[in-house]
Amino acid sequence: MDAPDRGALMLVRFIAVSLMGVSVVELALYWVISSSHHTPMETFPCVLKSIPAVLGIVILIKARAVAEWISNKLDE
């Protein structure tokens, strides 16, 4: 694997981990706000805020394929 392919792979992995991190921060903030106002946490907002984490996991699993696709698109 040459340098541009490794760079694309690192970019894809960074984006996937960033999506998971954003989701964790959103869920933590929702939990803090919910506990500070003494209101119960609802299921739908939790599921909605965890969608980026699921996308990040899927992208992390398919990182090599996505990186090859990006590399091929940039070569054209």
N, C-alpha and C positions, 0 to 999 in steps of 0.2 A: 504494500500500500504506500503510494507516494505521498508527498507532503500536502497537496491540495485535498486529497481524499481524507487524510487524517484531520486536516483542519475542518472539513465539512462534518466529519464524525464528531469532533469535539464541540462544534457549534450546535449540532442536533442534541447531543447529550446535555449541554449547558441549558438549552431551551427547555428540555424535558424536566431537568432538575429545578429550573426556575419556576415552571408551572406548578410542580409539586410544592415548592416552598411558598408560593403565593397562596395556594390553597390552604396550607397549614396555618399561615398567618391570618387568613380570612376566618377560618374556623376558630382560631384562638381568640380573635377580636370579638367574634360573635358570642363566644362563651363568656368572655369578660363582661361584655355589655349586658348579656342576659343575666348573669349572676349579680351584677351591680344594681340592676333594676328589679331584682327578685321576680323575674318572669321566667317561666319554663322555656327551655329550648324546644323549638318546633322542628319537625322532621324535614319538611320541604326546604326551608332555608339551608339546613345542613347538607342535604343532598345537592342543592343548587350550588353551594360553595365548594363541594367536593368534586365537581365535574372537571375542573382543571387538573386535579390530582390524577384522576382516571386517565385523562388525555396524556398527561406526562408519563404515566406508567406505560401506556400503549406506545407512545413515541420512543420511550427508552428501550422497550422490547424490540421494536422495529427500527432501531437507530441506524444500523448498517444499511438497510434498504433505503431509508429516507436520505441518508447521506449520499449514497450512490445516485439516487434520483436527482438530488440538488447538484451534485457534481456533473452529471450528464446534462442537466438543463443549462448550467453555466458554460459548458464546453460548446454548446450549439451557437 
